Amino acid sequence: MARVPKITNQQILEAARQVFLQQGFGASTLEIAQQAGISEASIFKRFSTKEELFFAAMGIPEKPVWVSELESLSGKGNLKENLINICLQIMEFYREVLPQIVMLRSRGNAFPELGGKEPRPIQDFKALTAFLEYEINQNRLRPCDPQTVAHILLGSLMNYVFLEQISSQQSIKTDVFPIKTYLNSEDRGTEVSAFIQNFVDIIWQGISPIQD
């Protein structure tokens, strides 16, 4: 019978999150191990690389749910409703990760080097651009510049989340992620849904098929 681990993965992630929030990605795994009360080797029995540990600890997914959703929605269903759904998912994604990103950036060496790969936000932007370009080619959107539309969508949603969070009367605690403040309350959810609906309505006027 396999021995029951003396420490859970969640406990390791909590220790790693505390250290990464203080020092950014430059923190050593040895220090994380000491924080968790285990050996450094024990960390790499659970997580293959420091990068994997970092993203798991910070709750930053390798591939956001909304990006995966783009692949399943391409060319299918009601495009305007799809855009509303995608924008809602993008909004929730930024609500969860933006505070961590801002906090980590303030620590200097905040993120791991990506070995020549494009930064995750650029990959996500290109995924949204490709989705819009596909819809244009399918005549489900009128001819337009998909990059410009992608910039408008992502930039506006990110800015909404940024303003929402800096205007919050409650302080953001670094040890509680995802943030559980009034931002996720029922009233706030209703306000956000209304914003997304109005936002997409405005964008749709400029990109909907001419015959629509």
Stockholm file with secondary structure:
# STOCKHOLM 1.0

chainA/1-212         MARVPKITNQQILEAARQVFLQQGFGASTLEIAQQAGISEASIFKRFSTKEELFFAAMGIPEKPVWVSELESLSGKGNLKENLINICLQIMEFYREVLPQIVMLRSRGNAFPELGGKEPRPIQDFKALTAFLEYEINQNRLRPCDPQTVAHILLGSLMNYVFLEQISSQQSIKTDVFPIKTYLNSEDRGTEVSAFIQNFVDIIWQGISPIQD
#=GR chainA/1-212 SS CCCCCSSCHHHHHHHHHHHHHHHGGGSCHHHHHHHHTSCHHHHHHHCSSHHHHHHHHHTCCSSCHHHHHHHHHTTCSCHHHHHHHHHHHHHHHHHHHHHHHHHHHTTSSCSCCCTTCCCHHHHHHHHHHHHHHHHHHTTSSCSCCHHHHHHHHHHHHHHHHHHHHHTCSSCCCTTCSSCCSGGGSHHHHHHHHHHHHHHHHHHHHHHSCTTC
#=GC SS_cons         CCCCCSSCHHHHHHHHHHHHHHHGGGSCHHHHHHHHTSCHHHHHHHCSSHHHHHHHHHTCCSSCHHHHHHHHHTTCSCHHHHHHHHHHHHHHHHHHHHHHHHHHHTTSSCSCCCTTCCCHHHHHHHHHHHHHHHHHHTTSSCSCCHHHHHHHHHHHHHHHHHHHHHTCSSCCCTTCSSCCSGGGSHHHHHHHHHHHHHHHHHHHHHHSCTTC
//
